[in-house]
């Protein structure tokens, strides 16, 4: 449902913006909203400032983050508990080494890592330290990507304002030079209309900056936070589950411990899924 919500939001926002660019009295699109130079100042300046602020390897987050917003779904905490509970039954009945055969069947990357570490480390504290380090590494990488989009949201309006100031400077100096070259009796009304038209074009860059900041960068950072928080919860559940398997905690006790991570609304569904897996 997260992907659908993103698409609905994007389409709704684009529809609102595009409709407000039309003059319904004449039925024409207002060409004043199209300014390639202003767009270049806002997007080019924002990307340049981001490249200055972050290493090139971190900049890849811009593309991967945008892709993740449109294709990723928040991981299910209840599915994670169900999966770890099934693995705990296997380890409790047949031993921890039996889980080696299950690693290839696991699709979750963090769970694969945790199970491999479970088979490598026999000491509980070393296993916990390794899982904590991997968990924190993933979390910090996600936070860094979110921070990048938040910074881009602050850069865009600033470059939009800079483009507006540049446009006003160019407009005023051009008009002054034109006014000095004309005769004393030149039509001042035409000059005023030209000034107002030029000012409207100059303000488009501010519009671009505000649009990209509040319609692209801030929402993307927010959606990445939602996805990251859901993944962090899932990874924390898996980590505690693997540590419980290492301590040879009974599956029933482990299930009760992990259900503390989910809210009351999901507990009924979780109990039904677990009962079905045990019966089978």
Buried (B, 14 or more C-beta within 10 A) or exposed (E): EBEEEBEEEBEEBEEEEEEEEEEEEEEEEEEEBEBEEBBBBBBEBBBEBBEEBBEEEBBEBBEEBBEBBEEBEBBBBBBBBBBBBBBBBBBBEEEBEEBEEBBEEBEBEBBBBBBBBBEEBEEEEEBBEBBEEBBEEBBEEBBEBBBBBBBBBEBBBBBBBBBBEBBBEEBBEEBEEEEEEEEEEEEEEEBEEBBEEBBBBBBBBBBBBBBBBBBBBBBBBBBBBBBBEBBBBBBBBBBBBBBBBBEEBEBBEBBEBBBEBBEEEBBEEBEEBBEEEEEE
